[in-house]
Amino acid sequence: MNRRILVAMTGASGIIYGIRLLQVLRDTESVETHLIVSHDAEKTIGIETEYTVSYVKSLASYSYEFDDLAAKPSSGSFKLDCMVIIPCSMKTLASIAVGYSDNLITRAAMVTLKEQRKLVLVPRETPLNQIHIVNMLKACRAGAIILPAMPGFYHRPKTVENLVDHVVGKVLDIIGVEHSLYRRWEGLST
């Protein structure tokens, strides 16, 4: 049986993380991807990449409209294994932290939490203010996993793509999808 993974993309900078995640999942056996792209994410795709919105949506098995609160992911009876919001804007994080669901992304996040499924939030903002940090804590206490887009350097990245793959690899680790996007730390040789 295919694993169902819901990917949501918001308008935060770092839209390439979401695109790369979809590219990797598309090429992963036994994974069915469901996608929600916010209106601001659609704009960010055009600002930050050479990709089109239609290309990004074509990477997913299924795509839903951002404003469609009657779509499948709005109900707990629609079985999903996990949800990843990548990148996650501070607005979306704040909505999740206070339980405010006025669009399909935040509604699906609330459903994911209430059904006790994995919800991974990948915020991409710096610097963080106290409100951001408090909202991350609230979301974490509610069951979300906060995975900031902070690439490591122990694998000696040579390109921006290596940095993107490191963050995407960390997401894949959390949701239990095997990958070889970066060299894992094996300790120091003595």
C-alpha positions as a Markdown table, in Angstrom:
| # | Residue | x | y | z |
|---|---|---|---|---|
| 1 | Met | 0.0 | 0.0 | 0.0 |
| 2 | Asn | 1.2 | 3.5 | -0.9 |
| 3 | Arg | 2.2 | 5.9 | 1.9 |
| 4 | Arg | 0.1 | 9.1 | 1.6 |
| 5 | Ile | 2.1 | 12.2 | 2.3 |
| 6 | Leu | 0.5 | 15.7 | 2.2 |
| 7 | Val | 2.9 | 18.5 | 1.2 |
| 8 | Ala | 1.8 | 22.1 | 1.7 |
| 9 | Met | 3.8 | 25.1 | 0.5 |
| 10 | Thr | 3.3 | 28.6 | 1.8 |
| 11 | Gly | 4.6 | 32.0 | 0.7 |
| 12 | Ala | 7.8 | 32.0 | 2.9 |
| 13 | Ser | 11.1 | 32.3 | 1.2 |
| 14 | Gly | 12.7 | 29.0 | 0.5 |
| 15 | Ile | 10.1 | 27.5 | -1.8 |
| 16 | Ile | 12.9 | 25.4 | -3.4 |
| 17 | Tyr | 12.8 | 23.2 | -0.3 |
| 18 | Gly | 9.2 | 22.2 | -1.1 |
| 19 | Ile | 9.8 | 21.7 | -4.8 |
| 20 | Arg | 12.8 | 19.5 | -4.1 |
| 21 | Leu | 10.9 | 17.5 | -1.6 |
| 22 | Leu | 8.2 | 16.8 | -4.2 |
| 23 | Gln | 10.9 | 15.9 | -6.8 |
| 24 | Val | 12.4 | 13.3 | -4.4 |
| 25 | Leu | 9.0 | 11.9 | -3.3 |
| 26 | Arg | 7.9 | 11.6 | -7.0 |
| 27 | Asp | 10.8 | 9.3 | -7.6 |
| 28 | Thr | 10.2 | 7.2 | -4.4 |
| 29 | Glu | 8.4 | 3.9 | -4.8 |
| 30 | Ser | 5.2 | 3.4 | -2.8 |
| 31 | Val | 4.6 | 7.1 | -2.0 |
| 32 | Glu | 1.5 | 9.0 | -3.0 |
| 33 | Thr | 1.8 | 12.8 | -2.7 |
| 34 | His | -1.0 | 15.2 | -2.1 |
| 35 | Leu | -0.2 | 18.9 | -2.5 |
| 36 | Ile | -1.7 | 22.2 | -1.4 |
| 37 | Val | 0.0 | 25.4 | -2.7 |
| 38 | Ser | -1.1 | 28.7 | -1.1 |
| 39 | His | -1.7 | 31.8 | -3.3 |
| 40 | Asp | 1.5 | 33.4 | -1.8 |
| 41 | Ala | 3.5 | 30.3 | -2.5 |
| 42 | Glu | 2.4 | 30.5 | -6.2 |
| 43 | Lys | 3.9 | 34.0 | -6.3 |
| 44 | Thr | 7.0 | 32.9 | -4.5 |
| 45 | Ile | 7.6 | 30.1 | -7.1 |
| 46 | Gly | 7.8 | 32.8 | -9.8 |
| 47 | Ile | 10.0 | 35.1 | -7.7 |
| 48 | Glu | 12.5 | 32.6 | -6.4 |
| 49 | Thr | 12.7 | 29.9 | -9.2 |
| 50 | Glu | 12.5 | 29.3 | -12.9 |
| 51 | Tyr | 9.7 | 26.7 | -12.3 |
| 52 | Thr | 6.0 | 27.3 | -13.1 |
| 53 | Val | 3.2 | 26.6 | -10.7 |
| 54 | Ser | 1.8 | 24.0 | -13.1 |
| 55 | Tyr | 5.2 | 22.2 | -13.1 |
| 56 | Val | 5.2 | 22.1 | -9.3 |
| 57 | Lys | 1.7 | 20.8 | -9.1 |
| 58 | Ser | 2.6 | 18.1 | -11.7 |
| 59 | Leu | 5.1 | 16.7 | -9.3 |
| 60 | Ala | 2.4 | 15.6 | -6.9 |
| 61 | Ser | 0.0 | 12.6 | -7.4 |
| 62 | Tyr | -2.9 | 14.9 | -6.4 |
| 63 | Ser | -3.3 | 18.6 | -5.9 |
| 64 | Tyr | -5.9 | 20.6 | -4.1 |
| 65 | Glu | -7.0 | 24.2 | -4.2 |
| 66 | Phe | -5.9 | 26.4 | -1.3 |
| 67 | Asp | -9.4 | 27.7 | -0.6 |
| 68 | Asp | -11.2 | 24.4 | -0.9 |
| 69 | Leu | -12.2 | 23.5 | 2.7 |
| 70 | Ala | -14.2 | 20.6 | 1.4 |
| 71 | Ala | -11.2 | 18.8 | -0.2 |
| 72 | Lys | -10.2 | 15.4 | 1.1 |
| 73 | Pro | -7.4 | 16.6 | 3.4 |
| 74 | Ser | -9.9 | 18.6 | 5.4 |
| 75 | Ser | -11.3 | 15.5 | 7.0 |
| 76 | Gly | -9.7 | 13.1 | 9.4 |
| 77 | Ser | -11.4 | 10.2 | 7.7 |
| 78 | Phe | -9.1 | 10.8 | 4.7 |
| 79 | Lys | -6.1 | 8.7 | 5.7 |
| 80 | Leu | -2.8 | 10.4 | 5.4 |
| 81 | Asp | 0.5 | 9.2 | 6.9 |
| 82 | Cys | 1.9 | 12.7 | 7.6 |
| 83 | Met | 1.9 | 16.3 | 6.5 |
| 84 | Val | 4.8 | 18.6 | 5.8 |
| 85 | Ile | 4.5 | 22.3 | 5.4 |
| 86 | Ile | 7.6 | 23.4 | 3.5 |
| 87 | Pro | 8.3 | 26.2 | 3.6 |
| 88 | Cys | 6.1 | 27.3 | 6.5 |
| 89 | Ser | 5.4 | 31.0 | 6.8 |
| 90 | Met | 5.2 | 32.6 | 10.2 |
| 91 | Lys | 1.5 | 33.4 | 9.4 |
| 92 | Thr | 0.8 | 29.7 | 8.9 |
| 93 | Leu | 2.8 | 28.8 | 12.0 |
| 94 | Ala | 0.8 | 31.4 | 14.0 |
| 95 | Ser | -2.5 | 30.0 | 12.7 |
| 96 | Ile | -1.5 | 26.5 | 13.7 |
| 97 | Ala | -0.3 | 27.6 | 17.1 |
| 98 | Val | -3.7 | 29.1 | 18.0 |
| 99 | Gly | -5.9 | 26.6 | 16.1 |
| 100 | Tyr | -7.1 | 29.0 | 13.5 |
| 101 | Ser | -8.0 | 27.2 | 10.2 |
| 102 | Asp | -9.2 | 29.5 | 7.5 |
| 103 | Asn | -7.7 | 27.7 | 4.5 |
| 104 | Leu | -7.0 | 24.1 | 3.4 |
| 105 | Ile | -3.4 | 24.2 | 4.7 |
| 106 | Thr | -4.3 | 25.2 | 8.2 |
| 107 | Arg | -7.4 | 23.0 | 8.3 |
| 108 | Ala | -5.4 | 20.0 | 7.1 |
| 109 | Ala | -2.7 | 20.8 | 9.8 |
| 110 | Met | -5.4 | 20.9 | 12.5 |
| 111 | Val | -6.8 | 17.5 | 11.2 |
| 112 | Thr | -3.3 | 16.1 | 11.2 |
| 113 | Leu | -2.8 | 17.1 | 14.9 |
| 114 | Lys | -6.2 | 15.9 | 16.0 |
| 115 | Glu | -5.7 | 12.5 | 14.4 |
| 116 | Gln | -2.2 | 12.3 | 16.0 |
| 117 | Arg | -0.4 | 12.0 | 12.7 |
| 118 | Lys | 3.0 | 13.5 | 12.1 |
| 119 | Leu | 3.0 | 17.2 | 11.2 |
| 120 | Val | 6.3 | 18.7 | 10.2 |
| 121 | Leu | 6.7 | 22.4 | 9.9 |
| 122 | Val | 9.7 | 23.8 | 8.1 |
| 123 | Pro | 9.9 | 27.5 | 8.9 |
| 124 | Arg | 12.2 | 29.7 | 6.9 |
| 125 | Glu | 12.6 | 33.0 | 8.7 |
| 126 | Thr | 15.5 | 34.9 | 10.3 |
| 127 | Pro | 15.9 | 36.5 | 12.7 |
| 128 | Leu | 13.2 | 35.1 | 14.9 |
| 129 | Asn | 11.4 | 37.3 | 17.3 |
| 130 | Gln | 9.7 | 36.2 | 20.6 |
| 131 | Ile | 6.3 | 35.8 | 19.0 |
| 132 | His | 7.8 | 33.3 | 16.4 |
| 133 | Ile | 9.5 | 31.4 | 19.1 |
| 134 | Val | 6.4 | 31.2 | 21.3 |
| 135 | Asn | 4.3 | 30.1 | 18.3 |
| 136 | Met | 6.9 | 27.3 | 17.6 |
| 137 | Leu | 6.7 | 26.2 | 21.2 |
| 138 | Lys | 2.8 | 26.2 | 21.1 |
| 139 | Ala | 2.8 | 24.2 | 17.8 |
| 140 | Cys | 5.4 | 21.8 | 19.2 |
| 141 | Arg | 3.4 | 21.2 | 22.4 |
| 142 | Ala | 0.4 | 20.5 | 20.2 |
| 143 | Gly | 2.3 | 17.7 | 18.5 |
| 144 | Ala | 4.0 | 19.4 | 15.5 |
| 145 | Ile | 7.7 | 18.8 | 14.7 |
| 146 | Ile | 9.6 | 22.0 | 14.1 |
| 147 | Leu | 12.3 | 21.5 | 11.5 |
| 148 | Pro | 13.8 | 24.9 | 10.6 |
| 149 | Ala | 15.5 | 25.2 | 7.2 |
| 150 | Met | 19.0 | 25.2 | 8.7 |
| 151 | Pro | 21.4 | 23.2 | 6.6 |
| 152 | Gly | 24.4 | 21.5 | 8.2 |
| 153 | Phe | 27.9 | 21.7 | 6.9 |
| 154 | Tyr | 29.5 | 18.5 | 8.1 |
| 155 | His | 28.8 | 16.9 | 4.8 |
| 156 | Arg | 30.9 | 19.6 | 3.1 |
| 157 | Pro | 28.4 | 21.0 | 0.6 |
| 158 | Lys | 29.7 | 22.3 | -2.6 |
| 159 | Thr | 26.6 | 23.8 | -4.1 |
| 160 | Val | 23.3 | 25.5 | -3.1 |
| 161 | Glu | 21.6 | 22.2 | -4.2 |
| 162 | Asn | 23.7 | 20.3 | -1.6 |
| 163 | Leu | 22.4 | 22.7 | 1.1 |
| 164 | Val | 18.8 | 22.3 | -0.1 |
| 165 | Asp | 19.2 | 18.5 | -0.2 |
| 166 | His | 20.5 | 18.5 | 3.4 |
| 167 | Val | 17.3 | 20.1 | 4.7 |
| 168 | Val | 15.1 | 18.0 | 2.5 |
| 169 | Gly | 16.9 | 14.9 | 3.7 |
| 170 | Lys | 16.2 | 15.9 | 7.3 |
| 171 | Val | 12.5 | 16.1 | 6.5 |
| 172 | Leu | 12.6 | 12.7 | 4.8 |
| 173 | Asp | 14.3 | 11.2 | 7.9 |
| 174 | Ile | 11.5 | 12.6 | 10.1 |
| 175 | Ile | 8.8 | 11.2 | 7.9 |
| 176 | Gly | 10.5 | 7.8 | 7.4 |
| 177 | Val | 11.5 | 7.9 | 3.7 |
| 178 | Glu | 14.8 | 6.5 | 2.8 |
| 179 | His | 17.2 | 8.7 | 0.8 |
| 180 | Ser | 20.8 | 9.3 | -0.1 |
| 181 | Leu | 20.6 | 13.1 | -0.4 |
| 182 | Tyr | 23.7 | 13.8 | 1.8 |
| 183 | Arg | 26.5 | 12.0 | 3.4 |
| 184 | Arg | 25.6 | 11.1 | 7.0 |
| 185 | Trp | 27.9 | 11.9 | 9.9 |
| 186 | Glu | 29.9 | 8.9 | 10.9 |
| 187 | Gly | 32.0 | 10.5 | 13.7 |
| 188 | Leu | 35.7 | 11.4 | 13.7 |
| 189 | Ser | 38.3 | 8.8 | 12.8 |
| 190 | Thr | 40.8 | 8.4 | 15.6 |
